[in-house]
C-alpha cells in the first residue's frame, strides 16, 4: 500500500471510530478539527468554541475522511 493510500485508509478508520461514538467528540468552530470531548482548546488552532452535536460530528468526520489531509503537524516541522 502506498503512503497516500495508507493515509486515506487511516482517515477512513478514524472516521469510522468517530461516527460510531460521536458523543465522545466535538468539532472545533475555528478550524473544523474533531477533538475529544474533554479538550478545552483545539490543539490545532487553540480556539475554544466547539459544536458537540452528534449530527455535526458525524458530518464533519465523513467530510474529513473523504478529502486529503491538509493540516500541518508538529512532525512536519522536523
DOMIVO-213235 format. One line per field, with one value per residue (C-alpha): z, y, x; residue number from 1. Coordinates in Angstrom, 3 decimals, always signed. Layout:
<sites>
pz <- [Z ...] $
py <- [Y ...] $
px <- [X ...] $
k <- [NUM ...] $
</sites>
This chain:
<sites>
pz <- [+0.000 -0.933 +1.552 +0.212 +0.208 +3.741 +4.894 +3.301 +4.957 +8.343 +7.832 +6.996 +10.087 +12.292 +10.805 +11.459 +15.093 +15.484 +13.757 +15.894 +19.096 +18.208 +21.818 +22.669 +20.238 +19.221 +16.203 +16.529 +15.239 +14.431 +12.079 +11.758 +13.533 +15.502 +19.080 +22.102 +24.296 +27.243 +25.219 +26.480 +23.488 +19.992 +19.699 +16.067 +16.249 +20.013 +19.557 +22.411 +20.686 +19.723 +18.324 +20.091 +18.427 +17.090 +13.701 +13.243 +14.487 +12.127 +9.144 +9.785 +10.243 +6.911 +5.203 +6.589 +5.700 +2.048 +1.472 +1.665 +4.903 +4.785 +8.387 +9.336 +12.188 +14.603 +12.904 +9.602 +11.124 +11.946] $
py <- [+0.000 +3.408 +6.274 +8.235 +5.067 +4.287 +7.826 +7.559 +4.186 +5.654 +8.601 +6.248 +4.113 +7.206 +8.484 +5.114 +5.264 +8.807 +8.137 +5.065 +7.160 +10.834 +11.614 +11.381 +14.137 +17.735 +19.902 +22.988 +26.043 +27.687 +25.155 +22.225 +19.698 +16.942 +16.728 +14.602 +15.899 +16.658 +19.092 +22.664 +24.241 +22.959 +21.547 +22.712 +26.344 +26.973 +28.014 +27.326 +27.194 +23.796 +22.133 +18.836 +17.833 +14.286 +15.407 +17.896 +15.494 +12.725 +15.074 +16.539 +13.086 +11.952 +15.136 +14.911 +11.202 +11.885 +14.624 +14.731 +15.822 +19.434 +20.176 +20.995 +18.758 +19.118 +16.109 +18.029 +20.674 +18.355] $
px <- [+0.000 +1.427 +1.728 -1.303 -3.439 -2.309 -3.168 -6.628 -7.184 -6.177 -8.539 -11.400 -10.714 -10.584 -13.866 -15.477 -14.352 -15.724 -19.057 -19.665 -19.319 -19.952 -20.847 -17.117 -16.084 -16.740 -15.920 -13.731 -15.567 -12.229 -10.662 -13.068 -10.857 -12.510 -11.254 -12.093 -14.883 -12.586 -10.410 -10.659 -8.934 -8.255 -4.735 -4.589 -5.727 -6.197 -9.829 -12.220 -15.609 -16.945 -20.060 -20.673 -23.938 -23.775 -25.076 -22.238 -19.565 -20.690 -20.974 -17.512 -15.934 -17.353 -16.221 -12.681 -12.427 -13.168 -10.612 -6.845 -5.197 -4.057 -3.083 +0.476 +1.511 +4.412 +6.027 +6.001 +8.252 +11.158] $
k <- [1 2 3 4 5 6 7 8 9 10 11 12 13 14 15 16 17 18 19 20 21 22 23 24 25 26 27 28 29 30 31 32 33 34 35 36 37 38 39 40 41 42 43 44 45 46 47 48 49 50 51 52 53 54 55 56 57 58 59 60 61 62 63 64 65 66 67 68 69 70 71 72 73 74 75 76 77 78] $
</sites>
